[in-house]
């Protein structure tokens, strides 16, 4: 009788483990990049955003940084369009934006633009 109880407990444990394995899990997808609403961007970045937005598709992302609302030399803008994962698009958009930001000596951090 004891052996039958152990087998039942073992089966229940395995079924619970299998059920837990089927649950969706976010692995390494922590969103650490700041976001900005498109309407808070300077006008020239809003124009760039609006022209790139139709090509973003489901996963594409854009990022922007700016120290001035009027001087285009103090603005950085980059998009990652042809990707299959949103996390990859975010990382690449931030990376390309950071490259521009450093080249233009922009102090503000790159921010992902909310869709």
C-alpha positions as CSV (number, residue, x, y, z in Angstrom):
1,X,0.0,0.0,0.0
2,X,2.9,2.4,0.9
3,X,4.5,1.6,-2.5
4,X,1.3,2.6,-4.4
5,X,1.1,5.9,-2.5
6,X,4.8,6.7,-3.4
7,X,4.1,6.0,-7.1
8,X,1.1,8.2,-7.0
9,X,3.1,11.0,-5.4
10,X,5.9,10.5,-7.9
11,X,3.5,10.7,-10.8
12,X,1.8,13.8,-9.4
13,X,5.2,15.5,-9.0
14,X,6.2,14.7,-12.6
15,X,3.0,16.0,-14.0
16,X,3.4,19.2,-12.0
17,X,6.9,19.6,-13.4
18,X,5.7,19.0,-16.9
19,X,3.0,21.6,-16.5
20,X,5.5,24.1,-15.2
21,X,7.7,23.5,-18.2
22,X,4.9,24.3,-20.6
23,X,4.4,27.8,-19.1
24,X,5.9,30.7,-21.1
25,X,9.1,32.1,-19.6
26,X,10.9,35.3,-20.4
27,X,14.6,34.4,-20.5
28,X,17.0,37.3,-20.6
29,X,14.4,39.6,-22.0
30,X,14.6,42.3,-19.4
31,X,13.8,45.7,-20.8
32,X,16.5,48.0,-19.4
33,X,16.4,50.7,-22.0
34,X,14.4,53.9,-21.4
35,X,11.4,54.7,-23.6
36,X,10.1,58.0,-25.0
37,X,6.8,58.8,-26.6
38,X,7.1,59.8,-30.3
39,X,5.2,63.1,-29.6
40,X,7.9,64.1,-27.2
41,X,10.6,64.0,-29.8
42,X,11.9,67.2,-31.5
43,X,10.1,67.9,-34.8
44,X,12.9,66.6,-37.1
45,X,13.1,63.3,-35.2
46,X,9.3,63.0,-35.4
47,X,9.6,63.4,-39.2
48,X,12.2,60.6,-39.3
49,X,10.1,58.4,-37.0
50,X,6.9,58.9,-39.1
51,X,8.8,58.0,-42.3
52,X,10.3,54.8,-40.8
53,X,7.3,53.7,-38.8
54,X,5.5,51.9,-41.7
55,X,8.6,49.7,-42.3
56,X,9.0,48.6,-38.7
57,X,6.6,45.7,-38.9
58,X,5.8,43.6,-35.8
59,X,9.3,43.6,-34.3
60,X,11.2,46.6,-35.6
61,X,12.3,49.4,-33.2
62,X,13.7,52.9,-33.4
63,X,15.8,54.8,-30.8
64,X,16.7,58.4,-30.5
65,X,18.9,60.7,-28.4
66,X,19.0,64.5,-28.5
67,X,20.7,67.4,-26.6
68,X,18.9,70.1,-28.6
69,X,15.4,70.3,-29.9
70,X,16.5,72.5,-32.9
71,X,20.1,71.5,-33.8
72,X,20.1,68.4,-36.0
73,X,23.8,67.9,-35.2
74,X,22.8,67.2,-31.6
75,X,20.4,64.5,-32.5
76,X,20.8,60.8,-33.1
77,X,18.2,58.4,-34.7
78,X,18.4,54.8,-35.6
79,X,16.0,52.0,-36.5
80,X,16.4,48.2,-36.6
81,X,13.8,47.0,-39.1
82,X,14.5,43.5,-40.6
83,X,14.6,41.4,-37.4
84,X,12.7,38.4,-36.1
85,X,12.7,39.2,-32.4
86,X,11.7,42.4,-30.7
87,X,14.6,42.1,-28.1
88,X,17.1,41.9,-31.0
89,X,15.5,45.0,-32.6
90,X,15.7,46.9,-29.4
91,X,19.4,46.0,-28.8
92,X,20.4,46.9,-32.4
93,X,18.5,50.2,-32.4
94,X,20.1,51.2,-29.2
95,X,23.5,50.1,-30.4
96,X,23.3,52.1,-33.7
97,X,21.9,55.1,-31.9
98,X,24.7,55.0,-29.3
99,X,27.3,54.9,-32.2
100,X,25.8,58.1,-33.6
101,X,25.4,59.6,-30.2
102,X,29.1,59.1,-29.4
103,X,30.2,60.4,-32.8
104,X,28.1,63.6,-32.3
105,X,29.1,64.0,-28.6
106,X,25.5,63.8,-27.4
107,X,25.2,63.5,-23.7
108,X,21.6,62.3,-23.5
109,X,21.1,58.6,-23.6
110,X,19.4,56.8,-26.4
111,X,15.8,55.9,-25.8
112,X,13.5,53.5,-27.6
113,X,10.6,55.2,-29.3
114,X,7.2,53.8,-28.2
115,X,5.1,52.5,-31.1
